[in-house]
Amino acid sequence: MLCDGICGIPGGWQPITNLKDPHVVEIAEFAVTQHNKVAKENLKFESVIKGETQVVAGMNYKLVLAAKDGEAENNYEAVVWEKAWLGYRNLTSFKIVHS
């Protein structure tokens, strides 16, 4: 199994060591796109700031990401559940992070 910094212990949250990993960025972009569809917003993904993974029946990704709404940039926490072998992803949580 190739992990490249995004594997973990079943049930426990583990930090993602490579926040620029293309798969991690893809998960973050998915989260913003899904949030925009549901909330009827137009956020633009900027970057992943922090991330953790949790091995479940698949993988949970908890990401803090930066996104812009026009000129205003905010940080958001998104949780995405992925079953990669089924091509399944679900945005389970998306909320603004206040500093």
MOPAC internal coordinates of N, CA, C and O (Angstrom, degrees):
PM7 1SCF
backbone

  N    0.0000 0     0.00 0     0.00 0    0    0    0
  C    1.4530 1     0.00 0     0.00 0    1    0    0
  C    1.5232 1   108.57 1     0.00 0    2    1    0
  O    1.2310 1   120.16 1   -50.86 1    3    2    1
  N    1.3037 1   117.29 1   129.14 1    3    2    1
  C    1.4581 1   122.86 1   177.50 1    5    3    2
  C    1.5154 1   108.59 1   -96.33 1    6    5    3
  O    1.2310 1   120.14 1   -57.85 1    7    6    5
  N    1.3276 1   117.35 1   122.15 1    7    6    5
  C    1.4582 1   120.86 1  -174.85 1    9    7    6
  C    1.5179 1   113.50 1  -103.63 1   10    9    7
  O    1.2310 1   119.36 1   141.25 1   11   10    9
  N    1.3198 1   118.83 1   -38.75 1   11   10    9
  C    1.4594 1   123.67 1  -179.37 1   13   11   10
  C    1.5288 1   113.05 1    46.56 1   14   13   11
  O    1.2310 1   120.81 1  -136.22 1   15   14   13
  N    1.3391 1   116.05 1    43.78 1   15   14   13
  C    1.4580 1   119.38 1   172.48 1   17   15   14
  C    1.5091 1   115.53 1    83.19 1   18   17   15
  O    1.2310 1   119.29 1  -170.88 1   19   18   17
  N    1.3586 1   118.96 1     9.12 1   19   18   17
  C    1.4561 1   118.43 1  -179.61 1   21   19   18
  C    1.5279 1   112.95 1  -128.08 1   22   21   19
  O    1.2310 1   119.52 1  -160.51 1   23   22   21
  N    1.3231 1   118.53 1    19.49 1   23   22   21
  C    1.4619 1   121.42 1   175.54 1   25   23   22
  C    1.5243 1   108.77 1   -99.08 1   26   25   23
  O    1.2310 1   120.70 1   -15.11 1   27   26   25
  N    1.3330 1   116.28 1   164.89 1   27   26   25
  C    1.4485 1   117.52 1  -179.12 1   29   27   26
  C    1.5094 1   112.92 1  -158.18 1   30   29   27
  O    1.2310 1   121.59 1     3.90 1   31   30   29
  N    1.3198 1   114.57 1  -176.10 1   31   30   29
  C    1.4502 1   123.35 1   178.29 1   33   31   30
  C    1.5257 1   107.73 1   -82.23 1   34   33   31
  O    1.2310 1   119.62 1   -45.42 1   35   34   33
  N    1.3518 1   118.34 1   134.58 1   35   34   33
  C    1.4611 1   119.32 1   178.78 1   37   35   34
  C    1.5245 1   111.50 1   -53.57 1   38   37   35
  O    1.2310 1   120.23 1   -52.98 1   39   38   37
  N    1.3294 1   117.17 1   127.02 1   39   38   37
  C    1.4559 1   123.19 1   177.13 1   41   39   38
  C    1.5127 1   115.65 1    89.99 1   42   41   39
  O    1.2310 1   119.30 1   152.00 1   43   42   41
  N    1.3284 1   118.93 1   -28.00 1   43   42   41
  C    1.4574 1   120.87 1  -177.44 1   45   43   42
  C    1.5195 1   111.90 1   -97.98 1   46   45   43
  O    1.2310 1   120.51 1   -31.83 1   47   46   45
  N    1.3123 1   116.63 1   148.17 1   47   46   45
  C    1.4717 1   121.16 1   176.22 1   49   47   46
  C    1.5186 1   108.92 1   -81.53 1   50   49   47
  O    1.2310 1   120.85 1   -48.35 1   51   50   49
  N    1.3301 1   115.98 1   131.65 1   51   50   49
  C    1.4615 1   122.50 1   179.69 1   53   51   50
  C    1.5244 1   109.09 1  -122.87 1   54   53   51
  O    1.2310 1   119.61 1   -41.67 1   55   54   53
  N    1.3304 1   118.35 1   138.33 1   55   54   53
  C    1.4656 1   120.06 1   180.00 1   57   55   54
  C    1.5278 1   112.01 1   -65.95 1   58   57   55
  O    1.2310 1   121.22 1   -35.13 1   59   58   57
  N    1.3053 1   115.27 1   144.87 1   59   58   57
  C    1.4668 1   121.64 1   173.10 1   61   59   58
  C    1.5210 1   106.50 1   -86.58 1   62   61   59
  O    1.2310 1   120.41 1   -56.84 1   63   62   61
  N    1.3167 1   116.83 1   123.16 1   63   62   61
  C    1.4634 1   120.25 1  -176.22 1   65   63   62
  C    1.5220 1   112.97 1   -84.91 1   66   65   63
  O    1.2310 1   119.91 1   154.02 1   67   66   65
  N    1.3245 1   117.77 1   -25.98 1   67   66   65
  C    1.4666 1   120.81 1  -179.38 1   69   67   66
  C    1.5245 1   109.59 1  -116.89 1   70   69   67
  O    1.2310 1   120.66 1   -88.50 1   71   70   69
  N    1.3282 1   116.34 1    91.50 1   71   70   69
  C    1.4671 1   121.50 1  -177.27 1   73   71   70
  C    1.5209 1   113.00 1   -71.50 1   74   73   71
  O    1.2310 1   120.41 1   167.19 1   75   74   73
  N    1.3301 1   116.83 1   -12.81 1   75   74   73
  C    1.4682 1   120.81 1   178.36 1   77   75   74
  C    1.5329 1   112.13 1   -97.26 1   78   77   75
  O    1.2310 1   120.60 1  -176.53 1   79   78   77
  N    1.3327 1   116.46 1     3.47 1   79   78   77
  C    1.4635 1   120.66 1   176.93 1   81   79   78
  C    1.5361 1   108.42 1   -53.99 1   82   81   79
  O    1.2310 1   119.83 1   -49.78 1   83   82   81
  N    1.3309 1   117.93 1   130.22 1   83   82   81
  C    1.4738 1   120.15 1  -176.85 1   85   83   82
  C    1.5285 1   113.78 1   -55.15 1   86   85   83
  O    1.2310 1   119.98 1   145.70 1   87   86   85
  N    1.3258 1   117.65 1   -34.30 1   87   86   85
  C    1.4671 1   119.60 1   179.48 1   89   87   86
  C    1.5274 1   111.00 1   -69.43 1   90   89   87
  O    1.2310 1   120.05 1   140.06 1   91   90   89
  N    1.3190 1   117.50 1   -39.94 1   91   90   89
  C    1.4654 1   121.99 1   178.23 1   93   91   90
  C    1.5290 1   109.54 1   -63.74 1   94   93   91
  O    1.2310 1   120.31 1   135.18 1   95   94   93
  N    1.3196 1   117.02 1   -44.82 1   95   94   93
  C    1.4704 1   121.45 1   178.26 1   97   95   94
  C    1.5300 1   109.95 1   -62.10 1   98   97   95
  O    1.2310 1   120.46 1   139.20 1   99   98   97
  N    1.3248 1   116.72 1   -40.80 1   99   98   97
  C    1.4714 1   120.95 1   178.52 1  101   99   98
  C    1.5321 1   111.00 1   -61.82 1  102  101   99
  O    1.2310 1   120.15 1   139.14 1  103  102  101
  N    1.3257 1   117.32 1   -40.86 1  103  102  101
  C    1.4693 1   121.62 1   177.70 1  105  103  102
  C    1.5314 1   109.73 1   -63.26 1  106  105  103
  O    1.2310 1   120.10 1   136.81 1  107  106  105
  N    1.3320 1   117.41 1   -43.19 1  107  106  105
  C    1.4670 1   121.39 1   179.55 1  109  107  106
  C    1.5283 1   110.95 1   -64.09 1  110  109  107
  O    1.2310 1   120.30 1   136.48 1  111  110  109
  N    1.3242 1   117.03 1   -43.52 1  111  110  109
  C    1.4681 1   120.53 1   178.10 1  113  111  110
  C    1.5269 1   110.68 1   -63.11 1  114  113  111
  O    1.2310 1   120.38 1   140.09 1  115  114  113
  N    1.3278 1   116.88 1   -39.91 1  115  114  113
  C    1.4632 1   121.43 1   175.95 1  117  115  114
  C    1.5297 1   110.11 1   -58.55 1  118  117  115
  O    1.2310 1   120.50 1   134.78 1  119  118  117
  N    1.3379 1   116.65 1   -45.22 1  119  118  117
  C    1.4653 1   121.21 1  -178.84 1  121  119  118
  C    1.5211 1   111.28 1   -59.28 1  122  121  119
  O    1.2310 1   120.25 1   134.35 1  123  122  121
  N    1.3224 1   117.12 1   -45.65 1  123  122  121
  C    1.4678 1   120.77 1  -179.77 1  125  123  122
  C    1.5254 1   110.47 1   -65.20 1  126  125  123
  O    1.2310 1   120.13 1   136.07 1  127  126  125
  N    1.3236 1   117.36 1   -43.93 1  127  126  125
  C    1.4664 1   121.47 1   179.54 1  129  127  126
  C    1.5262 1   110.95 1   -60.62 1  130  129  127
  O    1.2310 1   120.27 1   133.95 1  131  130  129
  N    1.3336 1   117.09 1   -46.05 1  131  130  129
  C    1.4669 1   120.50 1   179.98 1  133  131  130
  C    1.5199 1   111.09 1   -65.26 1  134  133  131
  O    1.2310 1   120.31 1   138.41 1  135  134  133
  N    1.3404 1   117.00 1   -41.59 1  135  134  133
  C    1.4647 1   120.30 1   177.52 1  137  135  134
  C    1.5248 1   110.20 1   -59.95 1  138  137  135
  O    1.2310 1   120.27 1   135.06 1  139  138  137
  N    1.3223 1   117.09 1   -44.94 1  139  138  137
  C    1.4641 1   120.87 1  -179.99 1  141  139  138
  C    1.5240 1   111.61 1   -59.01 1  142  141  139
  O    1.2310 1   120.11 1   139.37 1  143  142  141
  N    1.3273 1   117.39 1   -40.63 1  143  142  141
  C    1.4735 1   121.09 1   179.46 1  145  143  142
  C    1.5217 1   111.32 1   -62.49 1  146  145  143
  O    1.2310 1   120.74 1   133.90 1  147  146  145
  N    1.3276 1   116.20 1   -46.10 1  147  146  145
  C    1.4617 1   120.90 1  -176.06 1  149  147  146
  C    1.5274 1   111.77 1   -74.59 1  150  149  147
  O    1.2310 1   120.25 1   135.66 1  151  150  149
  N    1.3280 1   117.13 1   -44.34 1  151  150  149
  C    1.4672 1   121.93 1  -174.20 1  153  151  150
  C    1.5237 1   113.02 1   -89.16 1  154  153  151
  O    1.2310 1   120.29 1   176.24 1  155  154  153
  N    1.3238 1   117.05 1    -3.76 1  155  154  153
  C    1.4769 1   122.06 1  -177.86 1  157  155  154
  C    1.5297 1   110.53 1    55.49 1  158  157  155
  O    1.2310 1   121.14 1  -136.28 1  159  158  157
  N    1.3359 1   115.42 1    43.72 1  159  158  157
  C    1.4608 1   121.80 1   177.44 1  161  159  158
  C    1.5188 1   108.99 1  -111.28 1  162  161  159
  O    1.2310 1   120.85 1    -2.92 1  163  162  161
  N    1.3260 1   115.98 1   177.08 1  163  162  161
  C    1.4604 1   120.99 1  -178.10 1  165  163  162
  C    1.5264 1   110.67 1  -132.64 1  166  165  163
  O    1.2310 1   120.71 1  -130.95 1  167  166  165
  N    1.3389 1   116.26 1    49.05 1  167  166  165
  C    1.4610 1   119.85 1   178.25 1  169  167  166
  C    1.5191 1   109.88 1   -68.06 1  170  169  167
  O    1.2310 1   121.07 1   -34.54 1  171  170  169
  N    1.3240 1   115.56 1   145.46 1  171  170  169
  C    1.4646 1   122.44 1   176.09 1  173  171  170
  C    1.5251 1   107.90 1  -115.40 1  174  173  171
  O    1.2310 1   120.88 1   -58.02 1  175  174  173
  N    1.3273 1   115.92 1   121.98 1  175  174  173
  C    1.4604 1   121.45 1   179.38 1  177  175  174
  C    1.5229 1   110.31 1   -62.12 1  178  177  175
  O    1.2310 1   120.81 1   -43.13 1  179  178  177
  N    1.3436 1   116.05 1   136.87 1  179  178  177
  C    1.4644 1   122.24 1   177.23 1  181  179  178
  C    1.5292 1   111.89 1  -112.67 1  182  181  179
  O    1.2310 1   120.17 1   122.99 1  183  182  181
  N    1.3448 1   117.29 1   -57.01 1  183  182  181
  C    1.4680 1   119.90 1  -176.91 1  185  183  182
  C    1.5212 1   110.97 1  -165.65 1  186  185  183
  O    1.2310 1   121.34 1   -16.54 1  187  186  185
  N    1.3329 1   115.04 1   163.46 1  187  186  185
  C    1.4665 1   121.65 1   172.73 1  189  187  186
  C    1.5226 1   107.05 1   -94.88 1  190  189  187
  O    1.2310 1   120.48 1   -52.72 1  191  190  189
  N    1.3221 1   116.68 1   127.28 1  191  190  189
  C    1.4605 1   122.64 1  -177.35 1  193  191  190
  C    1.5279 1   111.59 1   -96.61 1  194  193  191
  O    1.2310 1   121.06 1   142.31 1  195  194  193
  N    1.3238 1   115.59 1   -37.69 1  195  194  193
  C    1.4657 1   121.53 1  -176.57 1  197  195  194
  C    1.5211 1   107.03 1  -155.46 1  198  197  195
  O    1.2310 1   120.47 1   -29.07 1  199  198  197
  N    1.3160 1   116.70 1   150.93 1  199  198  197
  C    1.4549 1   118.49 1   178.28 1  201  199  198
  C    1.5120 1   113.04 1  -156.98 1  202  201  199
  O    1.2310 1   121.71 1   -28.01 1  203  202  201
  N    1.3290 1   114.33 1   151.99 1  203  202  201
  C    1.4551 1   122.33 1   175.63 1  205  203  202
  C    1.5241 1   108.23 1  -139.52 1  206  205  203
  O    1.2310 1   121.09 1   -26.39 1  207  206  205
  N    1.3298 1   115.52 1   153.61 1  207  206  205
  C    1.4597 1   120.84 1   174.47 1  209  207  206
  C    1.5173 1   109.34 1  -122.46 1  210  209  207
  O    1.2310 1   121.73 1   -25.99 1  211  210  209
  N    1.3260 1   114.29 1   154.01 1  211  210  209
  C    1.4593 1   121.95 1   177.22 1  213  211  210
  C    1.5218 1   107.43 1  -137.97 1  214  213  211
  O    1.2310 1   120.85 1   -56.30 1  215  214  213
  N    1.3321 1   115.98 1   123.70 1  215  214  213
  C    1.4593 1   120.44 1   178.03 1  217  215  214
  C    1.5217 1   108.05 1   -78.91 1  218  217  215
  O    1.2310 1   120.90 1   -58.67 1  219  218  217
  N    1.3286 1   115.89 1   121.33 1  219  218  217
  C    1.4659 1   123.29 1   176.93 1  221  219  218
  C    1.5246 1   105.40 1  -131.00 1  222  221  219
  O    1.2310 1   119.39 1    35.29 1  223  222  221
  N    1.3136 1   118.77 1  -144.71 1  223  222  221
  C    1.4722 1   120.92 1   169.95 1  225  223  222
  C    1.5217 1   104.90 1   -79.78 1  226  225  223
  O    1.2310 1   121.44 1  -107.88 1  227  226  225
  N    1.3092 1   114.84 1    72.12 1  227  226  225
  C    1.4592 1   122.96 1  -169.15 1  229  227  226
  C    1.5139 1   107.16 1   121.99 1  230  229  227
  O    1.2310 1   120.42 1    37.56 1  231  230  229
  N    1.3246 1   116.80 1  -142.44 1  231  230  229
  C    1.4585 1   121.17 1  -178.04 1  233  231  230
  C    1.5221 1   109.22 1  -141.35 1  234  233  231
  O    1.2310 1   120.80 1   -48.91 1  235  234  233
  N    1.3319 1   116.08 1   131.09 1  235  234  233
  C    1.4582 1   121.26 1   169.39 1  237  235  234
  C    1.5187 1   107.98 1   -94.60 1  238  237  235
  O    1.2310 1   120.88 1   -43.04 1  239  238  237
  N    1.3145 1   115.92 1   136.96 1  239  238  237
  C    1.4611 1   122.72 1   173.61 1  241  239  238
  C    1.5167 1   107.21 1  -116.12 1  242  241  239
  O    1.2310 1   120.19 1   -59.04 1  243  242  241
  N    1.3351 1   117.24 1   120.96 1  243  242  241
  C    1.4595 1   121.98 1   173.30 1  245  243  242
  C    1.5211 1   106.23 1  -108.47 1  246  245  243
  O    1.2310 1   121.00 1   -68.53 1  247  246  245
  N    1.3204 1   115.70 1   111.47 1  247  246  245
  C    1.4577 1   121.09 1  -174.00 1  249  247  246
  C    1.5164 1   110.97 1  -120.94 1  250  249  247
  O    1.2310 1   120.68 1   -42.98 1  251  250  249
  N    1.3214 1   116.31 1   137.02 1  251  250  249
  C    1.4581 1   121.39 1   165.92 1  253  251  250
  C    1.5123 1   104.94 1   -99.47 1  254  253  251
  O    1.2310 1   121.24 1   -56.88 1  255  254  253
  N    1.3288 1   115.23 1   123.12 1  255  254  253
  C    1.4573 1   119.73 1  -175.74 1  257  255  254
  C    1.5172 1   110.92 1  -131.77 1  258  257  255
  O    1.2310 1   121.38 1   -24.42 1  259  258  257
  N    1.3170 1   114.96 1   155.58 1  259  258  257
  C    1.4607 1   121.41 1   175.67 1  261  259  258
  C    1.5203 1   107.73 1   -99.57 1  262  261  259
  O    1.2310 1   121.33 1   -43.78 1  263  262  261
  N    1.3380 1   115.06 1   136.22 1  263  262  261
  C    1.4607 1   120.80 1   177.31 1  265  263  262
  C    1.5202 1   108.59 1  -144.94 1  266  265  263
  O    1.2310 1   121.33 1   -30.29 1  267  266  265
  N    1.3225 1   115.06 1   149.71 1  267  266  265
  C    1.4667 1   120.94 1  -179.54 1  269  267  266
  C    1.5147 1   111.01 1  -108.00 1  270  269  267
  O    1.2310 1   121.62 1   -37.56 1  271  270  269
  N    1.3180 1   114.50 1   142.44 1  271  270  269
  C    1.4587 1   122.81 1   170.64 1  273  271  270
  C    1.5198 1   104.83 1  -120.28 1  274  273  271
  O    1.2310 1   120.70 1   -87.01 1  275  274  273
  N    1.3283 1   116.26 1    92.99 1  275  274  273
  C    1.4604 1   119.98 1  -171.18 1  277  275  274
  C    1.5140 1   108.56 1    71.46 1  278  277  275
  O    1.2310 1   120.45 1    58.51 1  279  278  277
  N    1.3173 1   116.74 1  -121.49 1  279  278  277
  C    1.4658 1   121.29 1   179.53 1  281  279  278
  C    1.5289 1   112.67 1   -92.44 1  282  281  279
  O    1.2310 1   120.50 1   163.19 1  283  282  281
  N    1.3291 1   116.65 1   -16.81 1  283  282  281
  C    1.4671 1   120.68 1  -176.49 1  285  283  282
  C    1.5253 1   110.49 1   -83.19 1  286  285  283
  O    1.2310 1   120.91 1   -56.36 1  287  286  285
  N    1.3425 1   115.86 1   123.64 1  287  286  285
  C    1.4636 1   120.43 1   176.30 1  289  287  286
  C    1.5174 1   109.05 1  -106.54 1  290  289  287
  O    1.2310 1   120.97 1   -47.06 1  291  290  289
  N    1.3317 1   115.75 1   132.94 1  291  290  289
  C    1.4565 1   122.20 1   177.48 1  293  291  290
  C    1.5200 1   109.48 1  -132.24 1  294  293  291
  O    1.2310 1   121.50 1   -16.20 1  295  294  293
  N    1.3228 1   114.73 1   163.80 1  295  294  293
  C    1.4569 1   120.76 1   173.74 1  297  295  294
  C    1.5215 1   108.93 1  -101.69 1  298  297  295
  O    1.2310 1   121.12 1   -36.74 1  299  298  297
  N    1.3238 1   115.45 1   143.26 1  299  298  297
  C    1.4550 1   122.47 1  -178.33 1  301  299  298
  C    1.5164 1   108.89 1  -132.67 1  302  301  299
  O    1.2310 1   120.92 1   -31.61 1  303  302  301
  N    1.3351 1   115.85 1   148.39 1  303  302  301
  C    1.4573 1   120.50 1   171.90 1  305  303  302
  C    1.5218 1   107.63 1  -105.43 1  306  305  303
  O    1.2310 1   120.92 1   -55.48 1  307  306  305
  N    1.3147 1   115.85 1   124.52 1  307  306  305
  C    1.4614 1   121.83 1   179.20 1  309  307  306
  C    1.5203 1   109.16 1  -121.36 1  310  309  307
  O    1.2310 1   120.97 1   -39.81 1  311  310  309
  N    1.3286 1   115.75 1   140.19 1  311  310  309
  C    1.4594 1   121.21 1   172.99 1  313  311  310
  C    1.5225 1   107.37 1  -119.37 1  314  313  311
  O    1.2310 1   121.23 1   -55.94 1  315  314  313
  N    1.3218 1   115.26 1   124.06 1  315  314  313
  C    1.4641 1   121.87 1   179.87 1  317  315  314
  C    1.5232 1   108.27 1  -122.42 1  318  317  315
  O    1.2310 1   121.29 1   -49.13 1  319  318  317
  N    1.3240 1   115.14 1   130.87 1  319  318  317
  C    1.4666 1   121.59 1   175.37 1  321  319  318
  C    1.5125 1   107.30 1  -100.03 1  322  321  319
  O    1.2310 1   120.84 1   -53.93 1  323  322  321
  N    1.3259 1   115.99 1   126.07 1  323  322  321
  C    1.4630 1   120.98 1  -178.04 1  325  323  322
  C    1.5238 1   110.72 1  -125.47 1  326  325  323
  O    1.2310 1   121.31 1   -45.26 1  327  326  325
  N    1.3308 1   115.10 1   134.74 1  327  326  325
  C    1.4655 1   123.01 1   167.72 1  329  327  326
  C    1.5195 1   104.71 1  -116.98 1  330  329  327
  O    1.2310 1   120.79 1   -92.64 1  331  330  329
  N    1.3308 1   116.09 1    87.36 1  331  330  329
  C    1.4680 1   122.01 1  -171.33 1  333  331  330
  C    1.5242 1   112.39 1   -58.55 1  334  333  331
  O    1.2310 1   120.09 1   142.40 1  335  334  333
  N    1.3306 1   117.44 1   -37.60 1  335  334  333
  C    1.4614 1   120.57 1  -177.31 1  337  335  334
  C    1.5319 1   112.42 1   -68.09 1  338  337  335
  O    1.2310 1   120.21 1   163.48 1  339  338  337
  N    1.3464 1   117.20 1   -16.52 1  339  338  337
  C    1.4648 1   121.67 1   177.07 1  341  339  338
  C    1.5274 1   112.18 1  -105.06 1  342  341  339
  O    1.2310 1   120.53 1   175.42 1  343  342  341
  N    1.3378 1   116.60 1    -4.58 1  343  342  341
  C    1.4597 1   119.94 1  -175.20 1  345  343  342
  C    1.5213 1   111.45 1    68.59 1  346  345  343
  O    1.2310 1   120.15 1  -150.15 1  347  346  345
  N    1.3377 1   117.33 1    29.85 1  347  346  345
  C    1.4648 1   122.92 1  -174.87 1  349  347  346
  C    1.5220 1   110.79 1  -107.44 1  350  349  347
  O    1.2310 1   121.23 1   -46.71 1  351  350  349
  N    1.3307 1   115.25 1   133.29 1  351  350  349
  C    1.4700 1   122.29 1   172.76 1  353  351  350
  C    1.5189 1   108.38 1  -139.47 1  354  353  351
  O    1.2310 1   121.08 1   -36.36 1  355  354  353
  N    1.3368 1   115.53 1   143.64 1  355  354  353
  C    1.4546 1   120.44 1   178.11 1  357  355  354
  C    1.5263 1   109.13 1  -142.78 1  358  357  355
  O    1.2310 1   120.84 1   -52.68 1  359  358  357
  N    1.3234 1   116.00 1   127.32 1  359  358  357
  C    1.4618 1   121.14 1   174.63 1  361  359  358
  C    1.5208 1   107.33 1   -79.87 1  362  361  359
  O    1.2310 1   120.35 1   -66.77 1  363  362  361
  N    1.3324 1   116.94 1   113.23 1  363  362  361
  C    1.4617 1   120.15 1  -176.94 1  365  363  362
  C    1.5221 1   113.03 1   -98.19 1  366  365  363
  O    1.2310 1   119.97 1   161.71 1  367  366  365
  N    1.3309 1   117.66 1   -18.29 1  367  366  365
  C    1.4616 1   121.05 1  -179.60 1  369  367  366
  C    1.5225 1   109.26 1  -159.07 1  370  369  367
  O    1.2310 1   120.68 1   -38.01 1  371  370  369
  N    1.3343 1   116.31 1   141.99 1  371  370  369
  C    1.4657 1   121.62 1   175.89 1  373  371  370
  C    1.5167 1   106.79 1  -153.45 1  374  373  371
  O    1.2310 1   120.54 1   -64.06 1  375  374  373
  N    1.3339 1   116.58 1   115.94 1  375  374  373
  C    1.4681 1   119.54 1  -178.13 1  377  375  374
  C    1.5182 1   110.21 1  -146.86 1  378  377  375
  O    1.2310 1   121.71 1   -27.28 1  379  378  377
  N    1.3118 1   114.32 1   152.72 1  379  378  377
  C    1.4658 1   120.13 1   178.32 1  381  379  378
  C    1.5278 1   108.66 1   -71.35 1  382  381  379
  O    1.2310 1   120.88 1   -35.59 1  383  382  381
  N    1.3225 1   115.92 1   144.41 1  383  382  381
  C    1.4621 1   122.21 1   177.36 1  385  383  382
  C    1.5184 1   106.97 1  -106.63 1  386  385  383
  O    1.2310 1   120.96 1   -62.68 1  387  386  385
  N    1.3286 1   115.78 1   117.32 1  387  386  385
  C    1.4679 1   120.25 1   178.09 1  389  387  386
  C    1.5181 1   109.10 1   -90.98 1  390  389  387
  O    1.2310 1   120.61 1   -46.24 1  391  390  389
  N    1.3470 1   116.44 1   133.76 1  391  390  389
  C    1.4651 1   118.54 1  -178.02 1  393  391  390
  C    1.4973 1   112.33 1   -78.28 1  394  393  391
  O    1.2310 1   120.10 1   180.00 1  395  394  393

